[in-house]
Every structure is written in C-alpha cells, then in structure tokens.
Amino acid sequence: MTGNGSEPNSHKLYVERQHFLEVQDVMENLLKLLLFAILFVSRGNCGSIDHVNQTTVLLSMSGEIDQRFFARATGNNTSLLVWHSDSSKLELTTNNSLEALSVMEAPKLDKVVLYPNMQLKHLILRFCLLDGLAMSLYNLRALRVLKLEICRLNGTFNLAELLPLGNLTTFSLEGNKLQEIVHQADGSVDQTEPSSALRILDLSSNIIEHFYLDVLGAFPVLSELLLRRNKLVSFAGSISLQKLGMLSVSYNLLTELDLSGCNCSSLLNVYVEYNRLRTFPVFGDRISGIEALNLNNNQLRAFNTVELRKQQHLKTLIMSNNVLKSFHDENGNETAVELPALEFLELLNNPIESLDLGGWQLPALKTLRVMNNSLVMIPDDLWQRYPQLANMFCFCPNIPCEWIQRHVDHIRSGRIEMSVAREGPMQVGKGYRCVTVPYVGCVRCPFRRKEDETTNSAH
C-alpha cells in the first residue's frame, strides 16, 4: 500500500500500520509454521515443495541456487519462495523464466551471479552475507522490487547506485548496519537514466544518525520513505517530492522535526512515534494535506495550534504517552482550533486533568480515546459539542461516580466504554467503594464511613 493518495481512509491506514513493527517477527514465525503444515506431506530432493498460485514454496534446500536447481524445483511456475537455504552462491541465467525469487534465510550466501535477464521482476534476499550491490544486478533490466534485508551492508550507501535500475520501484535495505546515506555520482556506474522510477525506499532498522533530504533529488516519484528504527538525531534538508505520501521516522532519537523546507504537497501520513520530540513538528505552508499524524511516545508538553490549523484534512491524530497537561498552546493560552475532518483523537497516558477542549471545533469527531489516570473532569456537554462522537474510551479511576451515573444512558448505548476499576473491588483502594454500573462494571466511588462505624471496625 503506498501513500500516494489512493487510500481514502487515513484511520484505516493507521490501524493497519500501527502495530506492524511489533508483530512482524511473530507473524513471520507463524507463517513458517503454517507453511510447514502445508508442505509436510510433500518432500522431494530439494525439500518440501508446494504449488500455490503459480508459486513454488520450499521450506529448506541445500546445494547451489543455479539453473539445474531452478529446473528441478520450479517446473513451469514463475515464482519461487525459499524459506531457508545453505547455498553460498546464486546464479541466474538469461533464459531463466522466473519473475519473482525470494530467499528468506541464506546465512552462507555471499556471491551473486546474474546474467542479462528480462524476466525477473522481484528479488528478495534476507539473512545473507552480501555487503553491497553486486554489479551483476544491473543485468536485471526488468527488476522492479529489490530487497537486501538483514545482510552485511554497513558504513555508507550511495543512492546513485540505484539509477541504472531504471524500472526499480521498491528498494529495501532494512535490517543492515548502514550509518550514512549519500548520493554521489560514480563514474564506474553507467547512469543512463536522469532520474529514478523508485516509489518506495525502506532504510529501516539501520544505525543512521543523520539523514539529509537532499540525497533524494534523483527520485521525483518517491511515495514512501521509511527510516524507522534507526538512531536519527537529525532529519533535515530541502527537497521537492510532489508524490511523497508517507513518511515514517518512528523509533528514533529526534528531538524536533522540521519539514518546512520540504515541498511535499501530497504528504498524507506522518509517523513520528517513539522519538524524543520536545516541540510539535513544523510542516511549513507547502504541507497542508496530512490525514494521519502519529506523535505517540514523545515528550510534547503542548499542542502547536498554528501548525494544527494548517492541516484541515487531518482525520487521525495520535498524541498518547506525552506530557500534555491541557489543550492550550505553548504559552498556556486557550486558542480556537478548527479541524473539520478530524475523526479519531487519541490522548492516552497524558497528565491531563480536564477534558475541556475549550475552543477546539471538531464537527466530524467520531472516536475519542482518553485513558488517562489523572483525568478528573469530563464536561457534561461533550456530546452537544461533538454530536458525531460515537465511541469514547475512558479508563480513568478519578472520574466522579456522579458523572458516570448522569451519563449511564450513553454507557448503555455503547457510546462510552468506561471502566475505572478494571480488576474489580480489590482495585478500588482505601476510602472508596465499588459500585456496579451496567456495561461499566466496578466503578470507584468516594465512600466516607460514619465515625462510630470506623471506631467499631478498628475494634
């Protein structure tokens, strides 16, 4: 899925991507187990083989990945997936008819020999010993997807090496040890194309500390830039990327994010969660179409209402796990903020005591998540302010019992999901009692005993 504007629902995109990094390894292991169950009944000289939708799947294999192996393993199929291989060499000839080759684990693979070939479009090599782009890769003139993941690439990578691959649309170096990304013309590389067709660039899970947007000048149609799980302390530069729809710099060390020098009018989705932002991101005047903004797990103390007002198409705003205390601006002033498209607002685990949104005009707000332990006040006219509000999630132990009882109809209708003592009576604490409210469960309410009851209890 690209971020070029084809996805109309940013909240859906957020939900699809939000937990991807955390569960990726688990899903791969589950997929392996599923494949093993499917392939267990069929074993041949090269391993377990199954044919699904013109794809040959091998659980494991030994020997070199060469033409003899391809002839025996793939038959008439055009796609091959190998989960594990002990091969040290991959050799692909001109007459090989494969269109897609994926080797998910190749711990001994250190040599790639690729003859001129116009058939192969997808090449994925993971867990291998390759430390750079083999020159013979340029013989794959039809190559569209190239992924060299969790291999031995380190130091500096020169993006100019991608230019001879004129049809390449997706490139990933995820999980290597790269420290720097540059773009330097190399006379030894035949740069026949003035610019690249690259749309997705994934540099996730490396050790890059500084990234300069200027290195992307040769990639005018880039639509996704992924730099999550690096060690970024700076992300700067000036660039015009009119097709860029998604930017992820999650899980880094950024204390600020300034995109004011980026002419990226198509930018829809920005993910900056799990950084160290102390100030709200700056987007400038040429970025005004963002639909999903994730700033979860940072150190933000206030909203930047000036920057928020620019994002009139914003549908999803994630501000959980920061240090927000109110809905005022950086100077503590209450200001009017109108976000006509905002449907999803998440504010989990911030030291907000009052949910009085003041001048916030959110006519499209449908989902509000405010699971804050410190929250003590929710306005009674919340649904008058936001008539579209259909789902409010609030696990807040300090909300007065009287407020819950006044709004029990909303709770019964399912508009509010609330539980202030999630573990039952044992969690309510001294000085409180547990009152059972339909569709809420145990609610922690103040309870003051009479003096004589207290004395008798003591005896």
Order of alpha helices (4+ residues) and beta strands (2+ residues): alpha-alpha-beta-beta-beta-alpha-beta-beta-beta-beta-beta-beta-beta-beta-beta-beta-beta-beta-beta-beta-beta-beta-beta-beta-alpha-beta-beta-beta-beta-beta-alpha-beta-alpha-alpha-beta-beta-beta-alpha
